[in-house]
Structures are given as C-alpha cells and as structure tokens.
Amino acid sequence: MSTIDLPALAAAPAAPITSAGHAQLGLAVLVGIGVIVLLIGSLKLHAFLALTIGSLVLGAVAAAPMDKTITSFTSGLGSTVAGVGVLIALGAILGKLLADSGGADQIVDTILARASDRTMPWAMALIAGIIGLPLFFEVGVVLLIPVVLLVAKRGNHSLMRVGIPALAGLSVMHGLVPPHPGPLAAIDAIDADLGVVLALGVVVAIPTLAIAGPLFGRYAARWVDIAPPEQLTPERPSEELERRPSFAATVSTVLLPVVLMLGKALVDIVVDDPADRVQRVADVVGSPLIALLSAVLVAMFTLGRAAGFRRDRLATTVEKALLPIAGILLIVGAGGGFKQTLVDVGVGRMILDISEDWSISPLLLAWLIAVAIRLATGSATVATISAAGLVAPLAADMSTTHTALLVLAVGAGSLFFSHLNDAGFWLVKEYFGMSVGQTIKTWSLMETIISVVGGGFVLLLSLVL
C-alpha cells in the first residue's frame, strides 16, 4: 500500500517499455522476485541493494532496454520517497515528541490501566480502525507505531499480539471503507452509491477485522515471537520531567491529522466542486503533508512546552527523531522502484489481458482481477483502480446493492498477499524489526486473510441481498 500509487499510476507510460510476451513477463516476475529473496535471505545483502538489483534483473529478463529499466526504477523510488518519505519523517518527529514529553507514557499507562490482557488486542484493533479511516496506510503506521511498541514493551505483551490487530485495523479501512481514497476511487469508476458502499463496507469490515486482527494475532504471536526493536521503541524520557501532558491533550494532538484528513474527505463528498473555495481550503489543510506538519507544530506546544522543553530541547528531539529512519526510507523507496518497474514492463496489463475471457461471477471476477494485479504490481490502489475500470461495464445491469458489493469485491482483492514488491511490506518489516520470512508469516498472511475473508463476506451478502 502506498501513498504514491495514484500519481505513480498516472505517470505510468501508456505502452510497456518492452514487447515481451506474457510467458516472458511471467518468467521475469518470478526471476526478479527470486533474486531478491536469494540476496536478502541467503546472502544477507541489504534490502535496498537487493531490491535495486532485483529490479534490474526483472527488466533484463523482460527484454526491456536497460536505460528505460533504470528510469522506471528511479522514478518509482523517487515518487515513493516523495509521497511517503516526508510523511514518515513527520510521523517520526511526532512520535519522538510523544515519547520525550511523556505523552506516549500517558497514553500507554491509560490503555494498560483500562484494558486487560484479554481485551488489549481488541482495543488496539478498535483504535487503529478509527484512526485509519481517513488515513493512507503509511500515515496510520507512523502514528500508531510508538503506541504499539510501548504497549508491547511496557505491558509485556507479544509484539505480534498487539501489532497485528493494529495493522489489520489500518488495512481493512484502506481497502473496504470510504472515505478512504481507495474505495472512493472504485466508487467513482463503477458509479456506485457512496452511502450504500459505506454501510455495506462497515458490515464486511467488522467481522473481517475481528478475524484477521485479534484472532489471527494469537497464532502470529506463536509463529513469530520477537521483542520490540530497541532502536525504534520510544523510551521513557531520560530526564526527570516535572510534569507531562494530559491524556486529553496528548490524544487530541495525535488525532489532529486524523480530524483534518477526515474533514477533507467529508467536504469532498458534500461539496464535490473543485472550484469551491471551501473545498480548495479543505484539500490543502486536509492533505497528509499539511495535516501531519500541523500536528508536529502543535505538538511542540501541547507536548513539548507542556513538559517544560525549551527551544534547544525541541531542536534536539527533532534531530534525534530523524536518525533511525534513514534506512527505512531507502528500503521503502526501493520497494516502490521495484513496483514501478513491474508496472512499466507491462505486468499489470498482462494480468488484465489474461483475465478478459474468464466466465465467472462478476463479483468473483472483480476480486480475482484485483488479486492478480495486486500480486503483480504490489500496489493496492493500482489494483483497485485497474480492476474497477475493467469490471465497471458489468455494473450496468446490477442493482444499487450489488454495484456497491462490486466495489467491495475489488477493495478486498486489492489487499491480497502483500510481498516484496509492496512498499508497505518493507515499512512493516523495518518498523517491527522482522526478517523477510517473519514478515511473510505475519503481515503478508494477515493481508491474505483480510482479502479472502472480506471477499467471502461480500459473496455471502450477494446471496442474501
């Protein structure tokens, strides 16, 4: 999942950079992914280098000109860092301010005091679902990571036991519930009724989140038993603070970007006029960059000043926040480069061509097409837009309810099995300090459960509605 999917799709060339056939493209995908797995898993090469080499190998096997392959990779890397990098940096600063001021302690202590060991995963899923409704996945991750890591460490909980429900909450919102950008794009392409999609999306999302989050988290914690990574886990403030921010001030600061982005989404729905002044202001204020930047600036007062920080102490906090994320930015960027290389050599188009002659249920077809494009490109939003555009003609004779279910089928399919070509895969891997294999056994499997369970509930609803 990536905040750069929409611009990346718009920037993709109309024609592939190679004339290779479907068989050769399929082989190129397998070889490219195989090289990445070998370099990281067996040779212990840094993921940034492995993704770079794997992208070049992919282009070579697909018979793409090397200069165009390099351009695809670098443009994908650049657009990913442009779209995600600043958000990660701002989120890291906000997280550091939360930690150093004692604000994160305040949140964690309150959660630990009110939630038992049994209810903690459900509490994390609920919090993530609420926060993740209007947010891109990456923004939600950087906002929640400090809380997840601190809850796991302070409460002596398994990291996967509380982390998987939080990730599931963000991911379910990403794929199934408007006003998230993915579902909104599918609603527009298929011309579905937003209110019906929202209502049915919530019906599908609740049981899907319960199964893929707290319930699956039990098994994920058994398979992958890891401690929160020390370099990314916020510590208690090193100095003794005379005071710390109140719980209300801390939560309000964390939710500020959520409120701003949700406000933008609501204005877009109600006004729906790009020339309207209110919508133009909301589009700026509610953009992820401005929303997070506003939260950071507010946090300097509501958190930093409230804890007694002076200007030099605030400057030190910002500087220290940025040091641990350099490696994460490069890896996530390289994952975006690999994804763009796949798109530009024509793998997504190959999947669409192959699927045109399938004679199956429209809802199942929509899910399968989104799954195939997701596996090939690593992008949930590219999968959503491509699949929605392909199956849109099928909605002509559908009822309003089934048209909404078609949107949800596309959304569910777009989340299937996040792997090496997804920037979100590398983001989760690095933030949680896992190996590639551990990330596949937890994050990738969780995404697959969301996709399959969500798709199953969509098909079930189609039989009763």
Secondary structure, DSSP 8 states (H G I E B T S, - for coil): --TTHHHHHHHS-SS-S----HHHHHHHHHHHHHHHHHHHHTS---HHHHHHHHHHHHHHHTT--HHHHHHHHHHHHHHHIIIIIHHHHHHHHHHHHHHHHTHHHHHHHHHHHH--TTTHHHHHHHHHHHHHSSS-HHHHHHHHHHHHHHHHHHTT--HHHHHHHHHHHHHHHHHHSTTSHHHHHHHHHHT--HHHHHHHHHHHHHHHHHIIIIIHHHHHHHH------TTTS----SS--S----HHHHHHHHHHHHHHHHHHHHHHHHT--TT-HHHHHHHHHTSHHHHHHHHHHHHIIIIIGGGT--HHHHHHHHHHHHGGGHHHHHHHHHHHHHHHHHHHHTHHHHHHHHHTT--S-HHHHHHHHHHHHHHHH--HHHHHHHHHHHHGGGGGGS-HHHHHHHHHHHHHHTTS---TT-HHHHHHHHHHT--HHHHIIIIIHHHHHHHHHHHHHHHHHHHH-
